[in-house]
């Protein structure tokens, strides 16, 4: 499949080299079970096979089969993570560590964002248990800290997307956190308003190259924040 005669040799993709590259897989928190890592690798290869290698030649039956295999693999992965409270506790401990770098914080937030996406594949009761566990471990606290301490757009957008995912599952989670935890929780509400108004974003002249962002990206962040506040006030 790498040697497609219809594609010039200089433009042919080196699928085997890409799939064997260790740079594309990063463990922000080490998985205690090798089975989970193997399942992640297997799922990535199937996704790559479906979307890249066989993109031009795949038939409907093969497409449906690969989608089914990927779905069940994702369920196994997120179920394994959900059942490992030690892993989740370590994940949130790292996020609560004030000494971590912005890049590492970004990777941890992106991991939680990916967990929320995979959680859509779980049954309702299991999904509720996962979100409740994350809230008890300090999900909203670490989001508040992250919105306060970082100006990396990827981290901030991950924060707002995670909140949107929790609201899509159960809008009461954020409302209960804000109403039941008193003044400390108001900081998150304030941060969301500041994110919407961009009042906590540094002027462009003070931004570093790593934190600068395009106007369209900032509009996306504002839109996410506005939707969170709308759902929060509507419920």
N, C-alpha and C positions, 0 to 999 in steps of 0.2 A: 504493500500500500504506500510505501514511501517512494517507490519508483514508478509513479504515474507517468506514462509516456505523453500524456496531454499537457503536462506541466514542465516547463524548462527546468533543467537540473539545478540551476542557481536559485530557483524559487521553491524547490521541493522542501517540505517540512521534515525535519529529522525527529520523527515521533518517538523512536526508542531512546534517543539522547535526552529528550525532554522528560519522558516518563521516568527515567532513571536518575534524574537530577535531584539531589537532596535539598537543593535550595528552595524548591517549591513547597516543601513541607516544614512547617514550624510548629513546635510544641511550646506554647506560652506557659503551660503548666504540664509537667510530665504525666502521661497516662499510666496508672499503676498496672493496667492489664494490657498485655501485648495484643490480645485479641481485638481490642478496640482500634489500635493503631493499624493492624492488618486490615480490618474492615474499612477504615478510612481510606487506606491506599487502594483497596479493591474498588470502592465506590468512585474514587477520583478517576481511576483508569476507565471504568465503564462510562463515566460522564464524558471523559475526553474522547473515548471511542465513538460515542453517540454524536457528540457535538462537533468534533473536528475530523477524525479519521474517516468516518463513514458518512459524513454530512451530505455528500453529493450522491451517494449510491444507496443509502439505507432505505429499506422498504417499510411499510406500515407495521407489519407483524414484528419485525426485528426492533423497530422503534418502540413499540408497545412493550415488548419483552424487556428491553433494557430499562425503560422507565419503571417497570414493575420491580425489577431487581434493585434499582437505585432506591426506590421508595422503601422497600423492606430493609435494605441495609441502613438507611437513614434512621428508621425506627429503632433498629437494634443499637445504633450508635448513641442516639439521644436517650434511650432507655437505660443503657449502661451508665451514662453520665449521671442521669437522674438518680439511679440507685446507689451511686457512690458519693455519700455525703462527705467523706473525707476529701475527695477531689474538689467538690464544690466549696467546701470550707477553705481549702488552700487557695483556690481561685480568688475568693473574696478577701482573704487575708493579704494577698499580693496587691489587690486594688486599694486596700486601706493603708498600705505602706506609703508614707509620704516621701520616701527617699527614691522611689522608682522614677525612671526617666519618662519623659513624655511619650517617646516611641514605644516603650514597653507598656505604658498605660493604654496607648492606642490599640496595641495588639490584644490586650486583655479585654478591652471593650468590644473589639471586633469579634472576638471569640464568643462573648455573651450574645452579641447580636446574631451570630450564626446559630447559636443554641436556640434562640427564640424562633428563628426561621424553621429549624428542624422540628421544633416542638409542635408546629402545626400538623405534623404527621401523627401525633399521639392522640389517643382517645381523650375525651373531655376530662375525665377524672384524673388521668395521669398528667395531663397538661396543667390542670389546676394545682396538683401536688407540686409540680416542678416550679411553677411561678410562686406559689406560697413559700416554698423552701428558699428560693432566691430572695424574696422579700424579707424573710426572717433572718437571712444571712447578711442583710444590709444592702440590697440592690439599690434602693432609692438614695441611701446615704452615699454610696460610692458614685452614683450619677451626679449628685449634688456637688461632691468634691471635685469631680472631673470637669463639670461645667465651670466651676470656679477657678480651677488651677491650670487649665490648658486652653490654648488658643489654636491648637491644631484642628483644622476643619473636620478631618476624618474622625477624630475623637468626639467632637461636639455633635456631629451628625449621627454617630453611632449611639450616643446617649439619647438623643431625641427619638431615634428609630426604635431603640429598646423600649422606651416609654410607650411609644405608639403600639408596639407589639403587645405590651401588657394590657393596654386599654382595649385593643382589639379582642383580647381574650376575656378580660373582665374589667370594665371601667371603674369598678368600685375599689380596686386595689390601690390606685393612686389617691383617690378621694379619701379612703379610710386612713391611709398613711398620713395625709395632711391634717385631717380633722382629729385623729386620735393621738398624735404624737406632739401636739402643741407647737410652741414657738420654734423648736429645732427644725421641724418639717417645713415651716414657712419659708425657710431658706431656699428650698427647691422650687417652690411656687415663685419666689422672687427671681430666682435664676432663670426660670422659663420666660418670665416677662422681660427680663433683661436680654435674653437671647432673641426674643421676638423683636424687641426694639433696637437690638445691637448696641445697647448702651454699655455693655461690658466688653465690647470688642475694641481692641486698640486701634488708634488711627493708622492709616496705611503707612504713614511715615515711620511709625514705631514698630511695624510688623517685621519679623524676620522672614527670610526666604522660605522657611519651612512652614510658617503659619499664614502666609499671604494666601488670598483666595480671590477668585473671580467674582464679579457682582452676581452672576447667575447662581453661583454656588451659595452665596450668602442669602439670596432670595429663597433657595431651597431650604436652607436652615430656618429662615423666618417662617416659611410655609408650614414646616413640620411643627414648630413651636406653636404657631397659631392654631393648628388642628388639635394639638394636645390641650391647649387652654380651652378651646371650644367644647371638646368632649367633656373635660373636667367640669366646666360650668353648666353644661347641659344636663349632666347626670347628678 
